[in-house]
Amino acid sequence: MPTDDPPVRAPDRAADALVQDVARGDQGAFARLYDLLGSAVFGVCLRVLRDPDHAAEVAQEVWLEVWRGAARFDEQLGTARTWTLTTAHRRAVDRVRSVQAQRDRDQHDLDLQPARPFDEVAESVETSLERVRVQHCLETLTDTQRRAVELAYYGGRTYREVADELGAALPTVKSRIRDGLLRLRTCLGVSA
């Protein structure tokens, strides 16, 4: 007697089996599952977020969730591929909503702040003194940290653009900028 259910494709069966192995803590199965579905997960995240760096971050969160939650996968509800890609879509949408909510809160806070009188001379002096302090602190960074920070914050470039310009890997550039900003914060006496 024929059924109305569509046939399950071989890659879907493989993903289902791999998720079950992942649920038992099999790291090799997790690596194979990543090889099988990694580009699809990143693609879903990129379609929603439209930024490769944000998509990569969310995809990493998805894979962490797959590793931790593989035991919750239920074959009766769908394939592992569908479960994983649905998780990716939900995480990406959550990120979009989170970013928008933060923007809304920031704008609301700005709207509530009373207008204060502007003293052009005092503002100019304060800006000049702050510029000198920042320049002094920039000189305490290593050359690679300083160049990465300057390109990102004074040049207005993204992490990826900084990495391309410096000919360095993206994670290396992110580390240089993070370490440089931590050193700047310490030098300027800014609390976290």
N, C-alpha and C positions, 0 to 999 in steps of 0.2 A: 504494500500500500504506500503510494508516494506521499511525502509530507510537503507542506507549504513553506517550510523553513528553507532559507537560502543555504547552499552548501558552504561549509566553513573552509576557507582557503588554507593551504599548507602553512604559509607564514603566520597566520592567525593561530593555528594549532601549535606551532612552535613557540609563539609568544605565550600562549596559555600555559604550556608546560614549563617554560622558563620562569614565569611568575610564581608558579607553585614551588619550583626549586629555590627561588629567591626567598620565598616565605620561610623556607627551612634554613636560610642563612648562607646559601651557596653563592659565593662571590663570583665564581666563574660564570654561573648562570646570569648573574646581574650584568656582567660585562657583555655577554652574548645578547642579552635583552637590549642593552644600550646600543650595541652595534646594529641590531635589527630595527629599533624604533627611534634612535637618537635624532636623526635628521627630521623625522616627522614631528617629534616633540618640539624641536627648535623651530620648525616651520610654522606650527600652530602659534607658538609664542610670538614669533616675528610678525605674523599676520595681524595679531591683535595689538601688539605694542608698537610696531613699526620702527623699532630701534634695536639694532643688533646687540648692543651691550646689555640693555634691559632684558631682551629676549634670552640672552645667554644666562643671565642671573636667575630669571624665573625658571628656565629649563633646569638649571642646577637644583633649584628648590623642588621641582617636580620629581627629579630622580631621587632626591633624598626622601620624598614622600613615598615613592614607589618602593624604595628599599625598606622603609619603616612600616609601610602599610600593606605589603604584599599579601600578608595573611588574611586581609579583609577582602581580597579579590574573590568574587563569586562567579564561576563560569556560567551559572544559570542566568545571570543578569546580562551577559554579553561577553565579548572577547577581551583578552588582555590589551589588545591594541586599542580598542574603543575605550576601555577603562583608563589607560595611560593618556590617551589623547584628550579625553574629557577632563582628566585631572589637569593637564597642561592648559586647556582652554579656560577652565575655572580659575586657575592660579593667575593667568595673564589678565583676565577680566578683573580679578581682585586687585591686581597691581594698578590697573588703570583707575579703578574706583578709589583706591587709596591715595594715589597721586592727586586726583581731582579733589578729593575731600580735603587733603592738606592745603591745596591751593585755595579752596573755598574758605577754610579756617583762617589762613593767612590774610586773605582779602578782607574777611569780616573783621579781624583784629585791626587791620589798617583803617578800615572804615570807622571803627569806634574810637580811634585815637583823635583827641582834639587837635586842631591846627595850632601850632605854636609859632610865636613870632620868630622871624629869621634875622639873625645878625650876620650880615655878609662878611664883615671884617673878622669877627671871632671865628666864623666857620672857615674862612680862608687860612687863618693862622693855625687853627687846629688841624686842618687838612695837610698843611705843609709840614707840621711837626710829626704827624702820623706817617707821612710819606718818608721822612728821614728815618724814623724808627723801623719801618718795614724794610727800607733799603739796607739798613745796618743788619737786620736779622737775615735778610736774603743772602748777605755775604757770609753768613755762618754755615750755609748749606754747602754740600758737595756740589761740584760743577754739574753733575748729572741731575741731581735733585733740583737745583736752581733752574736749569734750562727747562726741565719738565714742568715745574710750577709756573714759570714765566709764560711758556707757550699756552698752558691751560688757562691761567687766570688773567694774564695781561693780553695774551694773543687770542683769547676766546675760542680756543680749539677744544674739540672733544678728546677723550682719552685715545680713541682710535687715530685721530689726526696727529696727535702728539707722537704716538707710537710710530706711525708712518714717517713722520718728519725726522725722528731721531733714529729710525732704523732699528727699533727695539721691539720686543714682544709686548703685547698689550698688558699681560699681568705684571711684567717688569715695570712698565710705565706707571701703572696704577700703584705699585708698591713705592716707587720713587716719589710720586706726588703725595701719597699718604704719609710717608716718612718725613718728607720735606715740610708738609703742613703741621705735623706734630712738633717738629723742631721749631718752626715759626711760632706756633702757639706758645711753646715754652719760653722762647726768647722774648716774645711780646708780653708775657705774663698773663695770657688769657686763660681763664679757667674753663674746664670742659662743660 
